[in-house]
Amino acid sequence: MAKRTWNEDAAKSRIATRLKEVSNVVIKDYVRDTDLTGIGTSIAYRVDGVHLYIDIININELLETTAADGERAHKRALRFLNNHYRAVCNILLDVDAIQVDFHNQRLHAVFAKPYNDEAARVHKAVATAQLVRAVLAKIGENEDDPLPTAKTRVGIDTGKALAVNNGRRRSREPLFLGNPANQAAKRAGHDTEVEGIFITNNARSAVGWDKVLNDFSTALTDEQISKSQEKADLTMTVDKVVKDWETDLKNNPIGKFEFTRHTPPYRDLDLEELTPRNSRRQEATSIYADIDNFTCYVADRIDDNDGAVDVVKTLHVLRSELDAVLYEDSAGRKVRFIGDCIHGILVEGTAANTDDKETAKNAMICAAAMRSSFAVALRELKAEGIDVGDLGLAIGLEHGFVAVTRLGMKSEMIRCCISRSVLASEAEQLRCNGRQTAIGPTLNEHAPPQFQDLFRNDRRRSDFDYDAAMEALNTKDDSKKASASGSLLKSATAASAGFSFGTAAEPSRNLAGFS
């Protein structure tokens, strides 16, 4: 089994290269019909728009079809998501919204039109959200294995955000950074038991509606939604969308999802070659690493060009280095960037069998290396005179069966990686602040005893960096000495971190990519 290692000098070299790529960042104001699909690495657009998040809150219902995280459950979940993605794409295209991301059960879209009319944009977002919810509640397939109706929760906010490039080569897409994206995401993900459309008091004020005491739990009324529908006057109807979806499905059937195992490591997996019939499924570790406090960092600098330049440089360097640690140092694979968060997967073993223990160990070493590289990157950025604020890194991991594929039509397919362990790894990340790493119960079972001692019952550890991981793994086995001498066993002492951040805040409760 190949050894996965991290080296500070190699990290510094990569960071230096990334800094050169953004040596001359230009901040532009978004103007009419600006194409955001091919934004250059050194360009960012300041966009005044309305941000819409739609979460399918019953995704667990699909993944819990069987007692185990089984193949049938994964196939049904992917069919479910594929159906909805294709229907929603048609709606966003018709209403002239910007599709930002469709990450598993979560959609992010932005309304930049009508220009210079914030109230009209908010009404349009509300009307579109209601159209999407109504359509998703009706679409289905006439099969022996019918899918459940989608249950959805919507979050909406309005304001300025920075649009930057999100990805490289074949995975380029726009990414919006800033408070409105964060606030919309928070309201969509606030309560997975309650459906409805939840807009911020900021958005309520934009359309002249009274503020409410708690906009996280106060959904729009039917009367307010009807008012938005009247103001927006969308041409697309529910029946028309459903009919078009049925025709599209008939002419371009999804095809059955078929799984094979990938020969480890995931670094060799070409995600752009995946299709429903060419999907992957095996035991692996999912990791989410989220830049903590980034939303506040952006909000404080978005109106100032020099500050916005620092944001672009900082994000490019930090995310690129996290990706490099995952891919180059740990032989893992980035699934996608979600805001300022990276989602990746790692596996060790053979085509026939995953080595659970080796996968768990190397995934935790990867998480530790990410923290060390993050600290090195912050130092290098500061040395260049770049304002990095007070940023941290929150990391979550879990192990289990993982299904990886791409959804949608041939010309517009998106990566998808779904399973209970994927959702659990995000949940682990959400309970961390900017100094913490958390691991799920299954990963903990397979982790080396030395790491289990460090993470203990809470399965959460502050300042778990590469030095701390290596010191723990290289600790001499005192148990043999104790047994030979008859002395009592002593518990392992946690290694101190090689790098540290400021005083830790309370654990974050933000969605991945928005903190």
C-alpha positions as CSV (number, residue, x, y, z in Angstrom):
1,M,0.0,0.0,0.0
2,A,1.5,3.4,-1.0
3,K,2.4,5.7,1.9
4,R,0.6,9.0,1.9
5,T,2.7,11.8,3.2
6,W,2.8,15.6,3.4
7,N,5.8,17.9,3.1
8,E,5.8,21.6,4.1
9,D,8.3,22.6,1.4
10,A,6.2,21.0,-1.3
11,A,3.2,22.9,0.1
12,K,5.1,26.2,0.0
13,S,6.1,25.6,-3.6
14,R,2.5,24.9,-4.6
15,I,1.3,28.0,-2.8
16,A,3.9,30.2,-4.5
17,T,2.6,29.0,-7.9
18,R,-1.0,29.7,-6.9
19,L,-0.1,33.2,-5.7
20,K,1.5,34.0,-9.1
21,E,-1.8,32.9,-10.8
22,V,-3.6,35.7,-8.9
23,S,-0.9,38.3,-8.8
24,N,-3.1,40.8,-10.7
25,V,-6.8,40.4,-9.7
26,V,-9.4,42.7,-11.3
27,I,-12.7,43.4,-9.6
28,K,-15.5,44.3,-12.0
29,D,-19.1,45.3,-11.6
30,Y,-21.6,42.9,-13.1
31,V,-23.3,44.5,-16.1
32,R,-26.1,43.4,-18.4
33,D,-25.7,39.9,-19.9
34,T,-22.2,39.4,-18.6
35,D,-21.2,35.8,-19.2
36,L,-20.2,34.3,-15.8
37,T,-19.6,30.7,-17.1
38,G,-16.0,31.3,-18.0
39,I,-14.7,33.7,-15.4
40,G,-10.9,34.0,-15.4
41,T,-8.9,33.0,-12.3
42,S,-7.9,36.6,-11.7
43,I,-11.3,38.2,-12.3
44,A,-14.2,38.6,-9.9
45,Y,-17.6,40.3,-10.5
46,R,-19.5,42.2,-7.9
47,V,-23.1,41.1,-8.4
48,D,-26.2,42.6,-6.8
49,G,-28.8,39.8,-6.9
50,V,-31.2,37.5,-5.1
51,H,-30.0,34.2,-3.9
52,L,-32.2,31.1,-3.9
53,Y,-31.5,27.9,-2.1
54,I,-33.8,24.8,-2.4
55,D,-33.1,21.8,-0.2
56,I,-34.8,18.4,-0.7
57,I,-35.3,17.6,2.9
58,N,-36.4,14.0,2.5
59,I,-33.3,12.7,0.8
60,N,-32.7,10.5,3.8
61,E,-36.0,8.8,3.0
62,L,-34.4,7.5,-0.2
63,L,-31.1,6.5,1.4
64,E,-32.9,4.6,4.1
65,T,-34.9,2.4,1.7
66,T,-33.0,-0.6,3.1
67,A,-31.6,-1.4,6.5
68,A,-28.0,-1.2,5.2
69,D,-26.7,1.6,3.0
70,G,-27.4,-0.7,0.0
71,E,-27.2,-0.6,-3.7
72,R,-30.9,-0.3,-4.2
73,A,-31.1,2.7,-2.0
74,H,-28.3,4.4,-3.9
75,K,-29.9,3.7,-7.2
76,R,-33.3,5.1,-6.1
77,A,-31.6,8.2,-4.6
78,L,-29.7,8.9,-7.8
79,R,-32.9,8.4,-9.9
80,F,-34.7,10.7,-7.6
81,L,-32.0,13.5,-7.8
82,N,-31.6,13.0,-11.6
83,N,-35.4,13.5,-12.2
84,H,-35.4,16.7,-10.1
85,Y,-32.3,18.1,-11.6
86,R,-33.6,17.8,-15.1
87,A,-36.9,19.4,-14.2
88,V,-35.3,22.3,-12.3
89,C,-32.8,23.1,-15.0
90,N,-35.6,23.7,-17.5
91,I,-37.3,26.1,-15.0
92,L,-34.1,28.1,-14.3
93,L,-33.4,28.4,-18.0
94,D,-37.0,29.7,-18.7
95,V,-36.9,32.3,-15.9
96,D,-33.4,33.5,-16.9
97,A,-31.8,32.7,-13.5
98,I,-28.1,31.8,-13.0
99,Q,-27.7,28.1,-12.0
100,V,-24.8,28.2,-9.5
101,D,-24.7,24.7,-8.1
102,F,-26.8,21.5,-7.7
103,H,-24.9,19.7,-5.0
104,N,-26.8,16.4,-4.3
105,Q,-30.1,17.5,-2.6
106,R,-29.2,21.3,-2.6
107,L,-29.8,23.8,-5.4
108,H,-28.3,27.3,-5.5
109,A,-29.5,29.9,-8.1
110,V,-29.1,33.6,-8.4
111,F,-31.5,36.2,-9.9
112,A,-29.6,39.2,-11.4
113,K,-32.5,40.3,-13.5
114,P,-34.5,42.5,-13.7
115,Y,-31.6,45.0,-13.4
116,N,-31.9,47.9,-11.0
117,D,-35.1,46.4,-9.5
118,E,-34.4,44.5,-6.3
119,A,-38.1,44.1,-5.4
120,A,-38.8,42.6,-8.8
121,R,-35.9,40.1,-8.3
122,V,-37.2,39.0,-4.9
123,H,-40.7,38.5,-6.3
124,K,-39.3,36.5,-9.2
125,A,-37.2,34.3,-6.8
126,V,-40.3,33.6,-4.7
127,A,-42.5,32.8,-7.7
128,T,-39.8,30.5,-9.1
129,A,-39.3,28.8,-5.8
130,Q,-43.0,28.1,-5.6
131,L,-43.0,26.8,-9.2
132,V,-40.1,24.4,-8.5
133,R,-41.8,23.2,-5.3
134,A,-45.1,22.5,-7.1
135,V,-43.3,20.7,-10.0
136,L,-41.2,18.5,-7.7
137,A,-44.3,17.5,-5.8
138,K,-45.8,16.2,-9.1
139,I,-43.1,14.5,-11.1
140,G,-42.6,10.8,-10.8
141,E,-42.1,7.7,-12.9
142,N,-44.6,4.9,-13.7
143,E,-42.4,2.1,-12.6
144,D,-42.7,-0.9,-10.2
145,D,-40.4,1.0,-7.8
146,P,-42.1,4.5,-7.5
147,L,-40.2,7.3,-6.0
148,P,-41.6,9.4,-3.1
149,T,-42.7,13.0,-3.6
150,A,-39.9,15.6,-2.9
151,K,-40.3,17.6,0.2
152,T,-38.6,21.0,-0.1
153,R,-37.5,23.9,2.0
154,V,-36.4,27.2,0.4
155,G,-34.2,30.0,1.6
156,I,-34.0,33.5,-0.1
157,D,-31.9,36.6,0.6
158,T,-30.8,39.6,-1.5
159,G,-27.6,41.7,-1.7
160,K,-24.1,41.9,-3.1
161,A,-21.8,38.9,-3.7
162,L,-18.6,38.2,-5.5
163,A,-18.8,35.9,-8.5
164,V,-15.6,34.1,-9.1
165,N,-14.4,31.0,-11.0
166,N,-15.2,27.7,-9.3
167,G,-13.1,24.9,-10.7
168,R,-10.7,24.2,-13.6
169,R,-10.8,22.8,-17.1
170,R,-14.0,20.9,-17.7
171,S,-15.5,21.7,-14.3
172,R,-15.6,25.5,-14.6
173,E,-18.7,27.2,-13.2
174,P,-19.5,30.4,-11.4
175,L,-19.3,30.6,-7.6
176,F,-20.9,33.4,-5.5
177,L,-19.3,34.5,-2.3
178,G,-20.9,36.6,0.3
179,N,-23.6,37.2,2.9
180,P,-26.8,36.7,0.7
181,A,-25.7,33.3,-0.4
182,N,-24.9,32.3,3.2
183,Q,-28.1,33.7,4.6
184,A,-30.3,32.0,2.0
185,A,-28.5,28.7,2.6
186,K,-28.9,28.9,6.3
187,R,-32.7,29.4,6.0
188,A,-33.0,26.5,3.6
189,G,-31.1,24.2,5.9
190,H,-32.4,25.4,9.2
191,D,-35.0,22.7,9.9
192,T,-35.3,19.5,7.8
193,E,-38.7,18.7,9.2
194,V,-40.5,21.9,8.0
195,E,-41.3,22.7,4.4
196,G,-42.0,26.1,3.0
197,I,-40.4,29.3,1.6
198,F,-38.3,31.3,4.2
199,I,-36.9,34.7,3.2
200,T,-34.8,37.0,5.3
201,N,-36.1,40.2,6.8
202,N,-33.7,41.9,4.4
203,A,-35.6,40.4,1.5
204,R,-39.0,41.1,3.1
205,S,-38.0,44.8,3.4
206,A,-37.0,44.9,-0.3
207,V,-40.6,44.1,-1.3
208,G,-42.3,46.2,1.4
209,W,-43.4,43.4,3.7
210,D,-43.2,43.7,7.5
211,K,-40.2,42.1,9.2
212,V,-40.9,39.1,11.4
213,L,-39.5,38.1,14.8
214,N,-37.8,35.0,13.5
215,D,-37.3,34.7,9.7
216,F,-35.7,31.3,10.1
217,S,-39.0,29.8,11.3
218,T,-41.6,32.1,9.7
219,A,-42.6,30.9,6.2
220,L,-44.2,33.1,3.6
221,T,-48.0,32.9,3.7
222,D,-50.1,31.8,0.7
223,E,-51.1,35.4,0.2
224,Q,-47.5,36.6,0.0
225,I,-46.6,33.9,-2.4
226,S,-49.6,34.7,-4.6
227,K,-48.5,38.4,-4.6
228,S,-45.0,37.4,-5.8
229,Q,-46.5,35.2,-8.5
230,E,-48.7,38.1,-9.6
231,K,-45.7,40.5,-9.7
232,A,-43.4,38.1,-11.4
233,D,-45.9,36.9,-14.0
234,L,-43.9,33.9,-15.0
235,T,-44.8,32.4,-18.4
236,M,-44.0,28.8,-17.4
237,T,-46.7,26.8,-15.6
238,V,-46.6,23.7,-13.5
239,D,-48.4,21.6,-16.1
240,K,-46.2,22.9,-18.9
241,V,-43.0,22.0,-16.9
242,V,-44.3,18.5,-16.0
243,K,-45.4,17.9,-19.6
244,D,-42.0,19.0,-21.0
245,W,-40.2,16.8,-18.4
246,E,-42.3,13.8,-19.3
247,T,-41.5,14.3,-23.0
248,D,-37.8,14.8,-22.3
249,L,-37.7,11.7,-20.1
250,K,-39.4,9.7,-23.0
251,N,-37.0,11.0,-25.6
252,N,-33.9,10.9,-23.4
253,P,-34.5,8.2,-20.8
254,I,-32.2,8.3,-17.8
255,G,-31.1,4.7,-18.2
256,K,-30.5,2.4,-15.3
257,F,-27.8,3.2,-12.8
258,E,-25.1,0.5,-12.9
259,F,-22.3,0.3,-10.4
260,T,-18.7,-1.1,-10.6
261,R,-15.9,-0.7,-8.2
262,H,-13.0,1.6,-8.9
263,T,-9.5,0.3,-8.5
264,P,-7.9,2.5,-5.7
265,P,-6.9,5.2,-5.3
266,Y,-9.6,7.6,-6.3
267,R,-6.9,10.0,-7.7
268,D,-7.1,7.9,-10.9
269,L,-10.9,8.2,-11.3
270,D,-11.9,10.4,-14.2
271,L,-15.2,11.9,-12.9
272,E,-16.0,13.4,-16.3
273,E,-16.3,9.9,-17.8
274,L,-19.0,8.8,-15.4
275,T,-22.6,8.2,-16.5
276,P,-25.6,6.4,-14.9
277,R,-24.5,3.2,-16.6
278,N,-20.9,3.8,-15.7
279,S,-21.2,4.7,-12.0
280,R,-18.9,3.7,-9.1
281,R,-19.8,2.3,-5.7
282,Q,-17.7,1.0,-2.9
283,E,-16.6,1.5,0.7
284,A,-14.7,4.8,1.0
285,T,-14.2,7.8,3.2
286,S,-16.0,11.1,2.5
287,I,-14.3,14.4,3.7
288,Y,-15.7,17.9,4.0
289,A,-13.2,20.7,4.7
290,D,-14.9,24.1,5.2
291,I,-13.1,27.5,5.5
292,D,-14.6,28.9,8.8
293,N,-15.6,32.5,9.1
294,F,-15.3,33.1,5.4
295,T,-18.7,34.7,4.8
296,C,-18.0,37.4,7.4
297,Y,-14.5,37.9,5.8
298,V,-16.2,38.5,2.4
299,A,-18.9,40.7,3.8
300,D,-16.4,43.0,5.4
301,R,-14.5,43.5,2.2
302,I,-16.9,43.3,-0.7
303,D,-17.5,47.0,-1.1
304,D,-13.8,47.8,-1.2
305,N,-11.8,46.9,-4.3
306,D,-8.6,46.3,-2.4
307,G,-10.4,44.1,0.1
308,A,-12.2,42.2,-2.6
309,V,-8.9,41.5,-4.3
310,D,-7.6,40.0,-1.1
311,V,-10.7,37.8,-0.9
312,V,-10.1,36.4,-4.4
313,K,-6.4,35.8,-3.7
314,T,-7.1,34.1,-0.4
315,L,-9.8,31.9,-1.7
316,H,-7.8,30.8,-4.7
317,V,-4.8,29.9,-2.7
318,L,-6.6,28.1,0.2
319,R,-8.9,26.0,-1.9
320,S,-6.2,25.1,-4.4
321,E,-3.9,23.9,-1.7
322,L,-6.7,21.9,0.0
323,D,-7.4,20.3,-3.3
324,A,-3.6,19.6,-3.8
325,V,-3.3,17.9,-0.4
326,L,-6.3,15.7,-1.2
327,Y,-5.2,14.8,-4.8
328,E,-1.4,15.0,-4.8
329,D,-0.5,14.1,-1.2
330,S,-3.3,11.7,-0.3
331,A,-4.4,10.2,-3.7
332,G,-8.0,11.3,-3.1
333,R,-10.4,13.0,-5.5
334,K,-12.2,16.3,-5.2
335,V,-15.9,15.8,-6.0
336,R,-16.6,19.6,-6.1
337,F,-16.1,22.9,-4.4
338,I,-19.2,24.0,-2.5
339,G,-18.7,27.7,-1.8
340,D,-15.6,27.8,0.3
341,C,-15.8,24.1,1.2
342,I,-14.2,21.2,-0.6
343,H,-15.8,17.8,-0.7
344,G,-13.6,14.8,-1.5
345,I,-13.4,11.0,-1.3
346,L,-10.6,8.6,-0.5
347,V,-10.1,4.9,-0.8
348,E,-7.3,2.3,-0.3
349,G,-7.3,-1.4,-1.2
350,T,-8.0,-3.3,-4.3
351,A,-10.7,-3.4,-7.0
352,A,-12.3,-6.2,-5.1
353,N,-12.0,-5.0,-1.6
354,T,-11.6,-1.8,0.3
355,D,-8.9,-1.8,3.0
356,D,-11.1,0.0,5.6
357,K,-8.4,0.5,8.2
358,E,-5.8,1.8,5.7
359,T,-8.5,4.1,4.2
360,A,-9.5,5.5,7.6
361,K,-5.9,6.1,8.6
362,N,-4.9,7.8,5.4
363,A,-8.1,9.9,5.3
364,M,-7.3,11.2,8.8
365,I,-3.7,11.9,7.8
366,C,-5.2,13.8,4.8
367,A,-7.4,15.8,7.2
368,A,-4.3,16.6,9.3
369,A,-2.2,17.6,6.3
370,M,-5.0,19.9,5.1
371,R,-4.9,21.7,8.5
372,S,-1.1,22.1,8.3
373,S,-1.2,23.3,4.6
374,F,-4.0,25.7,5.6
375,A,-1.8,27.2,8.3
376,V,1.2,27.4,5.9
377,A,-1.0,29.1,3.2
378,L,-2.2,31.7,5.7
379,R,1.4,32.5,6.7
380,E,2.5,32.8,3.0
381,L,-0.5,35.0,2.2
382,K,0.2,37.3,5.1
383,A,3.9,37.5,4.0
384,E,2.6,38.8,0.7
385,G,0.7,41.6,2.5
386,I,-2.7,39.9,1.9
387,D,-5.4,40.5,4.5
388,V,-6.6,37.0,5.5
389,G,-8.8,38.1,8.4
390,D,-9.5,35.5,11.1
391,L,-10.1,32.3,9.1
392,G,-10.1,28.7,10.3
393,L,-10.8,25.2,8.9
394,A,-13.6,22.9,10.0
395,I,-13.2,19.3,8.8
396,G,-15.6,16.3,9.0
397,L,-15.1,12.7,7.8
398,E,-17.1,9.5,7.8
399,H,-16.6,6.0,6.2
400,G,-19.1,3.8,4.4
401,F,-20.4,2.9,1.0
402,V,-20.3,5.8,-1.4
403,A,-22.0,6.1,-4.9
404,V,-20.3,8.4,-7.4
405,T,-21.7,9.4,-10.8
406,R,-22.9,12.3,-13.0
407,L,-26.5,13.4,-13.4
408,G,-28.4,15.3,-16.1
409,M,-28.1,15.4,-19.9
410,K,-25.0,14.7,-21.9
411,S,-24.2,18.4,-22.5
412,E,-24.9,19.5,-18.9
413,M,-23.9,16.7,-16.6
414,I,-23.0,17.4,-13.0
415,R,-21.0,15.4,-10.5
416,C,-22.9,13.6,-7.7
417,C,-21.6,11.7,-4.7
418,I,-24.2,10.5,-2.4
419,S,-24.7,8.0,0.5
420,R,-25.5,8.1,4.2
421,S,-21.8,8.4,5.0
422,V,-21.5,11.5,2.7
423,L,-24.3,13.2,4.5
424,A,-22.8,12.1,7.8
425,S,-19.4,13.6,6.9
426,E,-21.0,16.9,6.2
427,A,-22.8,16.7,9.6
428,E,-19.5,16.0,11.3
429,Q,-18.0,19.1,9.7
430,L,-21.0,21.2,10.8
431,R,-20.3,20.4,14.5
432,C,-16.7,21.8,14.2
433,N,-15.3,25.3,14.7
434,G,-12.3,26.6,12.8
435,R,-9.8,24.6,14.8
436,Q,-11.6,21.3,14.9
437,T,-11.7,18.0,13.1
438,A,-14.6,15.5,13.7
439,I,-15.0,11.9,12.6
440,G,-18.0,9.7,12.3
441,P,-18.6,6.5,14.4
442,T,-17.8,4.1,11.5
443,L,-14.6,5.9,10.6
444,N,-13.7,5.9,14.3
445,E,-14.1,2.1,14.4
446,H,-11.5,1.6,11.6
447,A,-9.1,4.4,12.7
448,P,-5.7,3.5,14.3
449,P,-5.9,3.1,18.1
450,Q,-3.6,6.1,18.5
451,F,-6.1,8.4,16.6
452,Q,-9.0,6.9,18.6
453,D,-7.2,7.9,21.8
454,L,-6.8,11.5,20.5
455,F,-10.4,11.9,19.4
456,R,-11.9,10.1,22.4
457,N,-15.6,9.7,23.0
458,D,-16.7,13.0,21.3
459,R,-14.8,12.0,18.1
460,R,-13.7,15.6,17.8
461,R,-10.2,17.1,18.2
462,S,-8.8,20.6,18.1
463,D,-5.6,21.4,16.2
464,F,-5.2,17.9,14.6
465,D,-2.5,18.7,12.1
466,Y,0.2,16.7,10.4
467,D,2.7,16.9,13.2
468,A,0.1,15.8,15.7
469,A,-0.9,12.9,13.6
470,M,2.6,11.7,13.0
471,E,3.6,12.1,16.7
472,A,0.5,10.0,17.6
473,L,1.3,7.3,15.1
474,N,5.0,7.1,16.1
475,T,4.3,7.0,19.8
476,K,6.1,3.9,21.3
477,D,3.9,1.1,22.4
478,D,4.2,1.3,26.2
479,S,1.7,-1.5,26.7
480,K,4.4,-4.2,26.1
481,K,6.7,-2.5,28.6
482,A,3.9,-2.2,31.1
483,S,3.0,-5.9,30.7
484,A,6.6,-7.0,31.1
485,S,7.2,-4.9,34.3
486,G,3.7,-5.4,35.8
487,S,3.2,-1.7,35.9
488,L,-0.1,-0.1,35.2
489,L,-0.9,1.0,31.6
490,K,-0.8,4.7,31.0
491,S,-3.1,6.5,28.5
492,A,-1.6,8.1,25.5
493,T,-0.9,11.8,25.7
494,A,-2.4,13.9,23.0
495,A,0.2,15.6,20.8
496,S,0.2,19.4,20.7
497,A,-0.5,21.0,17.4
498,G,2.2,22.3,15.2
499,F,0.0,25.1,14.0
500,S,-2.8,26.9,15.8
501,F,-5.4,29.6,15.1
502,G,-7.0,32.1,17.3
503,T,-9.3,31.4,20.2
504,A,-11.9,28.9,19.1
505,A,-15.5,29.9,18.7
506,E,-18.5,27.7,19.4
507,P,-19.0,24.9,16.9
508,S,-20.4,26.1,13.6
509,R,-23.9,25.3,12.6
510,N,-23.6,26.5,9.0
511,L,-24.1,24.5,5.9
512,A,-21.0,23.3,4.2
513,G,-19.4,26.0,2.2
514,F,-21.1,28.9,4.1
515,S,-19.6,30.0,7.4
